[in-house]
Amino acid sequence: MTTVATNTSTAATVEREGRGAGHYIKLVLSYGVLFLLAAAFIYPFLLAIGTSFKTLPEINQTPVSIIPREFTLEGYQRLFSFNVGRWTINSAIVAVLITLGNVFFASLAGYALARIPFPGSRVAFLAILGTMMIPGIVLIIPMFIILKTLGMINSYTGLIIPKIITAFGIFLMKQFFESVPRELEEAARIDGATQFQTFFRVVLPTARPALVALIIFSFQGAWNDFMHPLIVVTTNKDLYTLPLGLALLRGGMGQNLQWNSLMAGSMLTTVPMAIIFFIFQRYFIEGISYSGIKG
Amino acid sequence: MAAATGVKGEDRERAIAGWLFMSPTLLIFGVFIIIPILFALYFSLTDWNGISPPGEANFIGLKNFQELLIGGGIRQADFFKALKNTTYFALGVVPAQTALSLLLAVIVNQAWLRFKGFFRTTYYFPSITSSIAISLMFLFFYQKSGLINQVLGSLTFGRWEPIAWMADPRGLFHIILEALGVTIQNAPDFVKTEVLGLTIWDWISGPSIALMAIMIMNTWTTIGTMMVIFLAALQNVPGFVYEAAQIDGANAWTQFRRITLPLLRPTLFFVVTLGLIGTYQVFDQIYVMSGGGPAKTTLTVAYLVYRSGFTNSDMGMAAAIAILLFIIIFTLTMIQRRITGSEADA
């Protein structure tokens, strides 16, 4: 942030000392590119929202308009007749439990790797690092095999348990705990606290910023996840999550796509994440800059 | 170190605490990652269909791999078709998203720029949106009567002929060759030679219109994440470096090439790696938007894994393809590491 401030004053000086025309061209070009692109990012979402409130005949009329001529809830009504309420609840349950699991277990593991010099910690660390190298898609077949062996196909446990700890979460927390001053723990240890007491009473309370980032990324990952539910839920429609239900709904419609319902479903999936994003924006950006990895 | 207090009890407490803290992780990772991978290695050598009890699968040695790589049948053709499509996908998307996000980051990082927060939020937003929701939105926009054709129509003053993006299997390079007068009919005979299950003519098709549609969408979705990563790195470049360069009379381009780019090298490496790993796994979008069609031109390796295992009930084959995909991604990452920078340890 200080860097930015320094930059500002420098640029202002240079500007005042005159590189007049060149500077204005740069200004117009930069804002031009940025606003045009911003429109290309915002307009699709507005059109999707507008379309979700249109009647089917109006949807393919040209020219496109984001504001429905005839406002209707038809798309949403049809969507809810497909049990989308249940999908939403499932998504929420799964995302919340996975997030809680990640927060708890990743903190424990992250702390152990950062601060407890236990025998074998290096091996454990490298093993976790290794799992991060394996692309998610490569794991769907092994995941299916083990879930089938354990009888966890078509169950909430199958949806939740395998995702309850992520290597990403462990790394985030490990990195954070390494930055906590050691004096804090040493004081607690001198007072006779055990490792567990030190962790829960002294160290964990300082981890709020990292925990918020972890909560956000875990929730986002679980809420938007498609591949894992697709593998786990093969027959039981009562276990569909929003992305899974939506994708299969689209498949079930064949060539006759009812766009207002599909856009309504997309918005239903997007809006809860959008609300969380706008509230915790700062943490999203900080989290991603700090870890560089998308949840 | 701290252990110098020398109390044996403390060492033991540490070991117990360490392993206890780690135990949930070890359990979950062991059961849901490590053991399954060993299983998958085994099942890739069987003919398991994924439905019958795994114990009934027959051990068939390397037959799955042999069919995929040198079999000469439809499986080999499909595998290399998928590999070709995925590679075109990566070759298009990775440079595009890297260059665009770097450009945006440099512009948004300008000190005099206002509405920074707005731009950053706007560009990042698609990154937090469900891939399924975005795929459905773009499926709608890519219709013949949809948004994309209309925008192209108004940009060209009506000269744009609307195309059904997702139904168009024509390859980009084939279209260009045709415009230059080269078609499969008049092309030299050697293009009909089969290499790894596909003719040379097929290999050089370029991405199909349908695949390009998905590539454009994918770039649109990921630019924001990459931009934020670049921005974080740019903010670590101290302002005085540019100040000094300005005094020396360096213009904006020179500053970018001589200061920004070298300092961003590790980040660049990181972004390209992320991009490669991401594009070689593209799946959700294919599932929702095309199912691998038209004419298998959007069939990707990741989608082929799923299709073999779950649609065609050939779980052994799917496991084999998954293993090959892992080897491909791993190799690419290593090669890329060699090229973009040995000292760039991201």
Interface residues (C-beta under 8 A of the other chain):
Chain A: M1 T3 V4 T6 N7 T8 T10 A11 A12 V14 E15 K26 L27 S30 V33 L34 L37 A38 A40 F41 I42 P44 F45 L47 A48 T51 N60 T62 P63 V64 F105 A106 L108 A109 Y111 A112 L113 I116 P117 F118 P119 G120 S121 A124 A127 I128 T131 M133 I134 P135 G136 I137 V138 L139 I140 I141 P142 M143 F144 I145 I146 K148 T149 L150 I161 P162 I164 I165 A167 I170 E186 T194 Q195 F196 F199 Q220 W223 N224 F226 M227 L230 I231 L242 P243 L246 A247 R250 L257 W259 L262 M263 G265 S266 M267 T269 T270 M273 A274 F277 F278 Q281 F284 I285 I288 S289 Y290 G292 I293 K294
Chain B: M1 A2 A3 E13 R14 A15 A17 G18 W19 F21 M22 P24 T25 L26 I28 F29 V31 F32 I33 I34 I35 P36 I37 F39 A40 F43 G50 P54 L104 I107 V108 Q110 A111 W112 L113 F115 F118 F119 R120 T121 T122 Y123 Y124 F125 P126 S127 I128 T129 S130 S131 I132 A133 I134 L136 M137 F138 L139 F140 F141 Q143 S145 G146 L147 Q150 W220 G224 T225 V228 I229 L231 A232 Q235 N236 V237 P238 G239 F240 Y242 E243 Q246 A252 F270 L274 I277 Y280 Q281 F283 D284 Y287 V288 A302 V305 Y306 G309 F310 M315 A318 A319 A322 I323 L325 F326 I329 F330 A346
